[in-house]
Amino acid sequence: MNQEQDTIGAESDASTAMWLAQLRWIAIAGQLIVISFVSLVLGIPLAIPQLLTLVLLTIASNVALWAIARGVIAKATTQHNGYQGFVPNRLLGGVLLFDVAILTGLLYFSGGAANPFTLFYVANIAVAGVVLSRFWAVLISATSVMGCFWLLHSASPVSVFEGSPYEHRAAWGVTKWAFWISFATCSWVLTYFVSQLAMEVRLRDRRLAIAEKDKERAQRLEALATLAAGAGHELASPLSTIAVIAGELSRRLDKPEIPDKVKRDFGLIREELSRCKDILHRMKSGAGEAAAERLHPVALKEIIDETLSAMREPHRVDLSMEKAVGDFKGMLPKQALSQALRNLLQNGLDASEPTSSVSLSSTILMDKPDQRVWQLQILDAGSGLSDEVLRRIGEPFFTTKEVGKGMGMGVFLTRNVIQGLGGSIRFERAIPSGTLCTVIVPIETH
């Protein structure tokens, strides 16, 4: 996560470049207004040719930046093949470094550090902290500090600033050193806090975007599961009717005049009906039906016993749970939670060799000073899950089992039960082999 935070803001997109260009147009207009006011209204003599040359250089650079940003946006709009429309971070960093140099030049020809507009270094530092990576923000801050130091040493004199303790001809003493040190300190502090705040905002935006995508994905999966449950319910009625009719017909197949081929075909119909019934049963899944179960005080050992009692091979489950943990009571849905855990254990048994076992450990942890959680870890002896399976596990109808041996609904419904209780479920590859499933369930004691 730290590495990700360090690289956040390594690239700024074209919209940021457009925003920076608009900000620079405002700054250019402000420079022209100030130069005109000071020269024409106040009558203070300035180096007009040099100042206007620097402003024209800024205008030319901003026209180039504006054109680049507009071109990138136009290209991103016309192409739909994943083009993101990024403006290189180094380009924006170079533009802001150029602005620091231009500001230093403007101040040099208008009195140096004695000019109160020296404070505009802070604006460049703040903008760099917002739109650029920390490296560029530190570089621009350091350049500003060195520019201020240079202006305290050298500048084009302006009569109105004669006698100022910050004028370049003034002796270096406590006043000058205190001004430069305070300027440098404020610059570093501003750089750190602005860049840190911008980094946190970008990280939060990224997390919000990921959470929004996860929410949309969960809604699509929930809709798909609802569709499957509805289809199962609708199919149950006609299949029940067919089963009743088939039962009536079966009593008439004992007659000798019925060909063997008809009897075989009818037997196939009965087999397929039984298969459809099994598929519908798995689609409904007991975990989904039990999800609306009311909470009531139950010992954790009772949930584990209920889980194991309905399994096909409970002897293959190695349970590790202290007596104090088993006797602990919480407000939990016994049937729903036991069915959810049964799905996970059965998946672990199916993934392991017939002679292997699955370990189940049960502990109670303190998540917060006043909140206990029940942690269960299920470790199978299978070959482990690939990255693709780990990414898709929990999607309805996604399964690694052979056709006819799984519907891919167990983990999905189990996750719904666990998350409905405010808990979480996580899958990861175990070392050296196998899959470790960690379930966290908050425990309410009253």
Backbone hydrogen bonds, N-H to C=O, Kabsch-Sander energy under -0.5 kcal/mol:
donor,donor_aa,acceptor,acceptor_aa,energy
5,Q,1,M,-2.4
6,D,2,N,-2.4
7,T,3,Q,-1.4
8,I,4,E,-0.8
10,A,7,T,-2.0
12,S,87,V,-1.1
14,A,85,G,-1.6
16,T,13,D,-0.7
17,A,13,D,-1.5
18,M,14,A,-2.4
19,W,15,S,-2.2
20,L,16,T,-2.5
21,A,17,A,-2.3
22,Q,18,M,-2.4
23,L,19,W,-2.1
24,R,20,L,-2.2
25,W,21,A,-2.0
26,I,22,Q,-1.7
27,A,23,L,-2.0
28,I,24,R,-2.7
29,A,25,W,-2.4
30,G,26,I,-2.3
31,Q,27,A,-2.4
32,L,28,I,-2.3
33,I,29,A,-2.2
34,V,30,G,-2.5
35,I,31,Q,-2.6
36,S,32,L,-2.3
37,F,33,I,-2.7
38,V,34,V,-2.8
39,S,35,I,-2.2
40,L,36,S,-3.0
41,V,36,S,-0.7
41,V,37,F,-1.4
42,L,37,F,-2.3
44,I,38,V,-2.3
47,A,109,F,-0.9
48,I,46,L,-1.9
51,L,47,A,-2.4
52,L,48,I,-2.9
53,T,49,P,-2.0
54,L,50,Q,-1.9
55,V,51,L,-2.0
56,L,52,L,-2.7
57,L,53,T,-2.0
58,T,54,L,-1.8
59,I,55,V,-2.4
60,A,56,L,-2.6
61,S,57,L,-2.3
62,N,58,T,-2.2
63,V,59,I,-2.3
64,A,60,A,-1.9
65,L,61,S,-2.3
66,W,62,N,-2.8
67,A,63,V,-2.3
68,I,64,A,-2.4
69,A,65,L,-2.5
70,R,66,W,-2.6
71,G,67,A,-2.4
72,V,68,I,-2.3
73,I,69,A,-2.4
74,A,70,R,-2.5
75,K,71,G,-2.2
76,A,72,V,-2.4
77,T,73,I,-1.8
78,T,74,A,-1.9
79,Q,75,K,-1.6
87,V,12,S,-1.8
89,N,10,A,-0.5
91,L,88,P,-0.7
92,L,88,P,-1.3
93,G,89,N,-2.5
94,G,90,R,-2.4
95,V,91,L,-2.1
96,L,92,L,-2.2
97,L,93,G,-2.2
98,F,94,G,-2.3
99,D,95,V,-2.0
100,V,96,L,-2.0
101,A,97,L,-2.1
102,I,98,F,-2.6
103,L,99,D,-2.8
104,T,100,V,-2.3
105,G,101,A,-2.2
106,L,102,I,-2.8
107,L,103,L,-2.6
108,Y,104,T,-2.2
109,F,105,G,-1.9
110,S,107,L,-1.2
111,G,108,Y,-0.7
111,G,156,S,-1.0
112,G,107,L,-3.4
113,A,151,L,-0.7
114,A,111,G,-1.0
115,N,112,G,-1.7
118,T,115,N,-2.0
119,L,116,P,-1.6
120,F,117,F,-1.9
121,Y,118,T,-1.9
122,V,119,L,-1.7
124,N,120,F,-1.3
125,I,121,Y,-2.0
126,A,122,V,-2.5
127,V,123,A,-2.5
128,A,124,N,-2.3
129,G,125,I,-2.1
130,V,126,A,-1.4
131,V,127,V,-2.4
132,L,128,A,-2.0
137,A,133,S,-2.2
138,V,134,R,-2.6
139,L,135,F,-2.3
140,I,136,W,-2.6
141,S,137,A,-2.1
142,A,138,V,-2.7
143,T,139,L,-2.2
144,S,140,I,-2.2
145,V,141,S,-2.2
146,M,142,A,-2.3
147,G,143,T,-2.3
148,C,144,S,-2.4
149,F,145,V,-2.1
150,W,146,M,-2.3
151,L,147,G,-2.2
152,L,148,C,-1.6
153,H,149,F,-0.6
153,H,150,W,-1.1
154,S,150,W,-2.6
156,S,108,Y,-3.5
161,F,158,V,-1.7
162,E,159,S,-1.5
164,S,161,F,-2.0
167,E,164,S,-1.6
170,A,167,E,-2.0
173,G,171,A,-0.7
177,W,173,G,-2.4
178,A,174,V,-2.8
179,F,175,T,-2.3
180,W,176,K,-2.7
181,I,177,W,-2.8
182,S,178,A,-2.4
183,F,179,F,-2.4
184,A,180,W,-2.7
185,T,181,I,-2.8
186,C,182,S,-2.6
187,S,183,F,-2.1
188,W,184,A,-2.3
189,V,185,T,-2.6
190,L,186,C,-2.8
191,T,187,S,-2.4
192,Y,188,W,-2.4
193,F,189,V,-2.5
194,V,190,L,-2.5
195,S,191,T,-2.1
196,Q,192,Y,-2.5
197,L,193,F,-2.6
198,A,194,V,-2.7
199,M,195,S,-2.3
200,E,196,Q,-2.3
201,V,197,L,-2.3
202,R,198,A,-2.5
203,L,199,M,-2.4
204,R,200,E,-2.6
205,D,201,V,-2.6
206,R,202,R,-2.2
207,R,203,L,-2.4
208,L,204,R,-2.7
209,A,205,D,-2.4
210,I,206,R,-2.4
211,A,207,R,-2.9
212,E,208,L,-2.5
213,K,209,A,-2.1
214,D,210,I,-2.6
215,K,211,A,-2.4
216,E,212,E,-2.4
217,R,213,K,-2.6
218,A,214,D,-2.7
219,Q,215,K,-2.3
220,R,216,E,-2.2
221,L,217,R,-2.6
222,E,218,A,-2.6
223,A,219,Q,-2.3
224,L,220,R,-2.2
225,A,221,L,-2.6
226,T,222,E,-2.5
227,L,223,A,-2.4
228,A,224,L,-2.3
229,A,225,A,-2.7
230,G,226,T,-2.7
231,A,227,L,-2.7
232,G,228,A,-2.5
233,H,229,A,-2.2
234,E,230,G,-2.5
235,L,231,A,-2.4
236,A,232,G,-1.4
237,S,233,H,-0.8
239,L,235,L,-2.0
240,S,236,A,-2.0
241,T,237,S,-2.0
242,I,238,P,-2.4
243,A,239,L,-2.3
244,V,240,S,-2.2
245,I,241,T,-2.5
246,A,242,I,-2.7
247,G,243,A,-2.1
248,E,244,V,-2.0
249,L,245,I,-2.5
250,S,246,A,-2.0
251,R,247,G,-0.7
251,R,248,E,-0.7
252,R,249,L,-1.8
253,L,250,S,-1.0
255,K,252,R,-0.6
258,I,255,K,-1.5
263,K,259,P,-1.7
264,R,260,D,-2.6
265,D,261,K,-2.5
266,F,262,V,-2.6
267,G,263,K,-2.3
268,L,264,R,-2.0
269,I,265,D,-2.0
270,R,266,F,-2.2
271,E,267,G,-2.0
272,E,268,L,-2.5
273,L,269,I,-2.3
274,S,270,R,-2.1
275,R,271,E,-2.1
276,C,272,E,-2.5
277,K,273,L,-2.3
278,D,274,S,-1.9
279,I,275,R,-2.3
280,L,276,C,-2.6
281,H,277,K,-2.0
282,R,278,D,-2.1
283,M,279,I,-2.2
284,K,280,L,-2.1
285,S,281,H,-2.0
288,G,285,S,-0.8
289,E,285,S,-1.5
290,A,286,G,-2.0
291,A,288,G,-0.8
292,A,289,E,-0.6
293,E,290,A,-2.0
296,H,332,L,-1.2
298,V,330,G,-2.0
300,L,328,F,-2.2
301,K,326,G,-2.5
302,E,299,A,-0.6
303,I,299,A,-1.3
304,I,300,L,-2.0
305,D,301,K,-2.9
306,E,302,E,-2.4
307,T,303,I,-2.2
308,L,304,I,-2.5
309,S,305,D,-2.3
310,A,306,E,-0.9
311,M,308,L,-1.5
316,R,313,E,-1.7
317,V,314,P,-1.6
318,D,316,R,-0.6
318,D,358,V,-2.8
319,L,317,V,-0.8
320,S,360,L,-2.9
322,E,362,S,-0.5
326,G,322,E,-2.3
327,D,323,K,-2.3
328,F,324,A,-0.7
328,F,325,V,-0.7
330,G,298,V,-2.1
331,M,444,E,-3.9
332,L,296,H,-1.6
332,L,330,G,-1.2
334,K,332,L,-0.9
337,L,333,P,-2.4
338,S,334,K,-2.2
339,Q,335,Q,-2.3
340,A,336,A,-2.1
341,L,337,L,-2.6
342,R,338,S,-2.2
343,N,339,Q,-2.0
344,L,340,A,-1.6
345,L,341,L,-2.7
346,Q,342,R,-2.6
347,N,343,N,-2.0
348,G,344,L,-2.1
349,L,345,L,-2.4
350,D,346,Q,-2.5
351,A,347,N,-1.9
352,S,348,G,-1.0
356,S,353,E,-2.0
358,V,316,R,-2.8
359,S,379,L,-2.2
360,L,318,D,-3.1
361,S,377,Q,-2.2
362,S,320,S,-2.4
363,T,375,Q,-2.4
365,L,373,V,-2.7
367,D,365,L,-0.8
367,D,371,Q,-1.8
368,K,371,Q,-1.7
371,Q,368,K,-1.6
372,R,443,I,-0.6
373,V,365,L,-2.8
374,W,441,V,-3.5
375,Q,363,T,-2.7
375,Q,373,V,-0.6
376,L,374,W,-0.5
376,L,439,V,-2.5
377,Q,361,S,-2.0
378,I,437,C,-2.8
379,L,359,S,-2.2
379,L,377,Q,-0.5
380,D,378,I,-0.5
380,D,435,T,-1.9
390,L,386,S,-2.6
391,R,387,D,-1.9
392,R,388,E,-1.7
393,I,389,V,-2.0
395,E,392,R,-2.1
397,F,408,G,-0.7
398,F,395,E,-1.8
398,F,408,G,-0.8
399,T,397,F,-0.6
405,K,402,E,-2.3
413,L,409,M,-2.7
414,T,410,G,-2.4
415,R,411,V,-2.8
416,N,412,F,-1.8
417,V,413,L,-2.1
418,I,414,T,-2.6
419,Q,415,R,-3.0
420,G,416,N,-1.9
421,L,417,V,-1.0
421,L,418,I,-0.8
422,G,419,Q,-1.6
423,G,418,I,-2.4
424,S,440,I,-1.9
426,R,438,T,-2.3
428,E,436,L,-1.7
430,A,434,G,-2.4
436,L,428,E,-3.0
437,C,378,I,-2.8
437,C,435,T,-0.6
438,T,426,R,-2.7
438,T,436,L,-0.5
439,V,376,L,-3.2
439,V,437,C,-0.5
440,I,424,S,-2.8
441,V,374,W,-2.3
443,I,372,R,-2.6
444,E,442,P,-0.6
445,T,443,I,-0.5
